[in-house]
Amino acid sequence: MKRQFILQFLLDDGLTSISQIRTDEMDTLNIKFRYEFNNYEIEASESYARDMLGELKDIAKEDLKSQFLKEIAMDEVDQILDELKEEVDIKSLICKIEKECIMDKNYIEFIVEIKL
């Protein structure tokens, strides 16, 4: 029951491509999902990169955009997971980035391990 609630919670909060990763541990739920960037976030990353290019000449514009978007995704996912912890009794939660920012696809993939 908790597992289904968690999956639906993540979906309701706008995360996409949510799937469970098989595990032998009965008290563990491993989930893979994507945080997809909206147009506002993409435009903001382009503006940030343009502004920073004058200050940071050694870094490519695409790297600046990726860094900005990665920080947005991490903040948003952290907030969603904090809200989840308030809703569900979770013993521990580990979140990591599975795939870095995919610029042409406009998303970042995460993997979360939840101990119930």
C-alpha angles and dihedrals in degrees: 000000000000091000093056091046091052093049092048091046091055091047092049089052091059103261115140141205090031115182137162120241113218117250134172093220110097094204095050129086117192115193133183119199144154132240106210119202121233123222092261092056092047092049090048091052091052091050091048092050092049092050094046096047090079092055100036108043094165095064125078119237092240090054091052091049091048092049092050093048092046091055091049092050093047092050093047094046091047089053092049092049091048089054089048091053089055091053101041133041101246123175095200140348128200121187127187137168111254099186125017121236110308101207098193091048096039099222145097123217121222134189120208127192113201123189110205 
